[in-house]
Each structure stands twice: as C-alpha cells, then as structure tokens.
Amino acid sequence: MTNKRQKLELTWIGKDEEIKLEPRILIEDPAKSYGDPNSENMLIHGDNLLALKALEQDFAGLIKCIYIDPPYNIDAAGVLYDDFIEHSLWLSLMKPRLEIIYKLLQEDGLLAVQIDDNEFAKLYLLLAEVFAGEKNLKTIVVKMSEATGVKMASTKKAGSIPKLKEYIILAKKNGIKGLKLENIQKEKWDQEYKIYIDNVTFDEIEYVKQVMNDESRSETDIQKADKICAKFIYRSLSEVSRGNNNLEQWKYDNAWRIVRTVATTESAKKIADLKKQTTNKINFLIETSQKKAYLIKADYNLEVPQPRIKLLFADLYLTVAIGDLWTDIKTTGLDSEGGVDFKKSKKPEALIKRIITMNSEKSDFILDSFLGSGTTAAVAHKMGRKWIGIELGDHANTHCLPRLKSVVDGIDQSGVSKAVNWKGGGGFKFYNLAPSLLRKDSFGNFVIDEKYNANMLAAAMCKHEGFKYSPDETLYWKQGKSTETDYIFVTTGFVTIEQLDSIHAQMKENDSLLICAKSYAPGCEKHFANITVKKIPQMILGKCEFGKDNYDLNIIKATEEEAEESNEVQDER
C-alpha cells in the first residue's frame, strides 16, 4: 500500500510529447497597418502556437483578459474552420497553447474559452490541470440557438434533443473572484424612469457611478465626478425615444443614462440644501456621514419638505445580477455584424463585451489567439482596450483586416458600437510571423534562411538567447540586453581579435557581452573573460524545432466529397 497521494488526471496518446517551439519574431507589414502609427494593437497573421510563443518574452504576465473560441472538433467541413479531429489530437493541439496563455495572463487575469459538448468535459479537465485545480475554474452556459426553425423540425422528426447551448469555461490563477458582472434587464420597464441624460458618454456615467459606490472615494474623485455631472442635459424620455421601432429594447439599451427622481432622507436633504445654497450647479454629488453618496438634481424648491431630488439610474434598479446561465444575448441573425460574413462561427459582439467587461479596464491588453472574423479585436477596440489578435487563415486579410479598418474609421456602427458610443479612432499594426530562422540546404545542413536581413537576425537571436532586442543608437555592438549590464551583439561578418579589443575598450567595468557570429578568428573565445563568442547556427541547434511553420498537427482538411460521404453515413444511421 502506498502513502503517495494520487490525483485525477486526464491522459491521452501524445500528451507527454514535448514540442520545442522556435521563438519567432514578428514582422510588421506597414501597408496593412492602419490608423494611429503609435498604436500598440496587434493583428498577427500566422500559426497561433508559434505566434503565442513569439509574444511570450515581451507579454508574459501582461494580458488582463483572453477569450478564445477554438475549433470545436466537430464535423464542420465546408465552413472556414475544418475542425474534425480525433480527441487526442485535439487535446494535443490545445495543451501547449493553454500553457503559453497561462504564462501571458496577469496574476489576476481571466481566460474565457468557449466550447460545445463535444470537447467540454475533456477541456475542463485540461484547464483544471493547467490552472492548478477546479477551484480556479467556473462554467457558464450560454444559449446559442433558438428553439425554432429547421433544426427543431429535423431533431423532432429524429426523436433527438436539439443543441441550444454552449459553454464558456472561465479560468483564473487564484480563484474566480474580483469579476465585474453585468446586470441583465428585468422583464418589465418601470415607467417612473422617464428622464434621459444627454451630452455625456457611457464611460463618463460609469465613472460617476464608480465614485458613488466607492466608499474610499476622495474629495478629488467627487470633484471630478461633479464636473461630469455639470455637463448633463436633461431631456424627456418620450421625446428622445419618439419613433423608435423597438422602444422597450431601446430603453434597456440606454438604461445607463435614464433616471428617475426620488426623495431622500431628512439628513441627506440637509446636506443637499447646504450645498445647493453654495453652488449654481444643476446637479451635484453629496456624501453622508455613513459614506453613502447620492446624485442630487438641484432644481428643487428649498421650502418643500420632501422633494424628489435624488437621481436613480435605471440600469442599477431595473436589472438583476447575471448568473451562470446566459440566455439574454441575441446569438442569431449576426450575418451583418461587423460587416463580414462568417455565418456559422461568428460570436455576437455583446457576448464578447460582457466577457471583456468582467475582468478589464481601459488600456488593459485583451488577447484572442483564434481570432476568426475579428470580433474580439473589434469589441476590445470599441471599448478602449489594447488588443492582440492572432489568425492563421486567409480571413486575417479577408475578414479581420477590413473589419478592423471599419472600426477605426467609425464606419462600423453594428454590434456594441452604440452601447459604448463608438465614433472611431485609434489604429493597429499588422504583423506576419517570420519564417523559420534556419533551413536545411541541399546537403541537409542547417543554414540561416536568406530571408533574414541583419536586423531580423539580431532580433531573432535575441529571442533565442533570452535578450530583449533594443539596439543602442551610438554603440553598434549593443543590439539587445537581458540586464542593465548584459548585452548581445549579432553579426554575419568575420569577428577578429582587433574588433574584440575595440569593443572591450568601450565596455564598462561590470558589462558582459555575448557575440553571436557566423565565423571568427582563432582565440576569440577566450580573449576576454567578459566577452563570450559563439558561432551561429551551431549555438542554437537542438534548442528548438526549425523549419516547421504549422502546428495544426497535420490535420487533413475534409474535402467536399468527404463531407458528402460523412453526411450520407449519418443519414443512413
């Protein structure tokens, strides 16, 4: 009998096979980059496992929220993703990607993975392993289909149960906590909410609400919120909503800026009265002795004992907390959303907005490594987040690129645009994954790929050796560094003793230097104790796998003929 504790573990053929990924560099394509040239947003075209590895050095621990919608491993021949893969292959595809994703996340970062029944159970166990236990996971069920139409008729005829839902597995490093959960609308609108606030943005109103709810608020916070409140223009809800075809939905969509007035307590009114007499503002915030904050509409009569002066926002009172069953988001009829056609795989912008809102603020980095039609990047951009999107397929160019240009230009007013008051702006840079650094020549020997110029080679060698590529403006041999005194120099030229003497004369006492060269003179290796000279490509051979550009496990995509045969077999069943 053993005393060792045993653990439940998901195993499959090939699980322990280690992939030695080459740390590639990313090459910007300026012709496809768009908008603000200083933007940090990244649209990356290339294999997503290699692209994740390329991001690891610079972005480890920096990503706040990651959403991925990987292939569901169903027979989907004929759509843009052909994802019919044996279970063990699918798990081997996901495991290394999730492991790098874990490294990229901040300590309080959130991963959300959307999946259906086919791989849900296995994915859940794999995530439990990567994220150190089920305590760090939470499952959301989201309605993705309506119980109507052809699907219902065919399943009824077959006596089977139609699939209406999918799963979103949430994962964090230290427990599912600290999330900002959206509220969803109640079934009936309260007609007392009939004042519409104009001349402000969603983010400005959100800031006011945050100040009101934060008991640690400072006087500066209140002053800043008061400045926003001074911009309010009050309009009648009936006037603003006149002619709207879907009035009820419109009211809920704008609930964040629709208010009603109610009376306050006697003690709160005394505080409001005092402030009203010392300011000419149309509204202001007050703070009670219990640290409660109220927004006061200041056009009231001081002589009235209990006037309706406190403003309540509809979205805080006409909604209920969202749980783990999401049935309120429209997931059908999305053909026109984003201006690109991706019928069977496109996720609604409202769904992505909810996930991004749960665990990020403005300027946080959002990542999607299965970008598809570009929904995650589009929503993150509209919400003022920085984003990184990775897509292997041609639709990086045919779908993501035009969609995101439309977002930057403010032309795309579909999806969440109106809810977040999106008018355009910002930009992004388009990157291609660099080819493998080494290739085999006609004799089977590894040589540096001729596509690599001097700068690309230097950047690639920095990644391989754990240095950050940051060329010095004056000293040519300082091409990158790993610490403040540890440098790297990459050259395709012949390194001589005289050159080492010249470099050493420019080095400071505590400096150290790694020189990566194609060739060098005898004696260079031991000429100086603080200068290491190595030969490329020999120095990196064996570190990783070169010459492989695709880590989709050589999945054979089904042809239309195979898809038809598969359908025939299913029909016979």
Helices and strands as residue ranges (DSSP letters): E 26-28, E 34-35, E 42-45, H 48-59, E 63-68, H 87-104, E 105-115, H 117-130, G 134-136, E 137-143, H 150-158, E 165-171, E 183-185, E 195-198, H 202-213, H 219-229, E 233-236, H 237-240, H 247-253, G 255-257, E 258-263, H 266-276, E 283-287, E 293-297, E 308-313, H 314-317, E 319-321, E 325-326, G 337-339, H 349-358, E 365-368, H 375-382, E 386-391, H 395-395, I 396-400, H 401-409, E 427-433, E 438-440, E 446-448, H 454-465, E 468-469, E 480-483, E 486-495, H 497-506, E 512-520, G 524-526, E 531-535, G 538-540, H 560-572
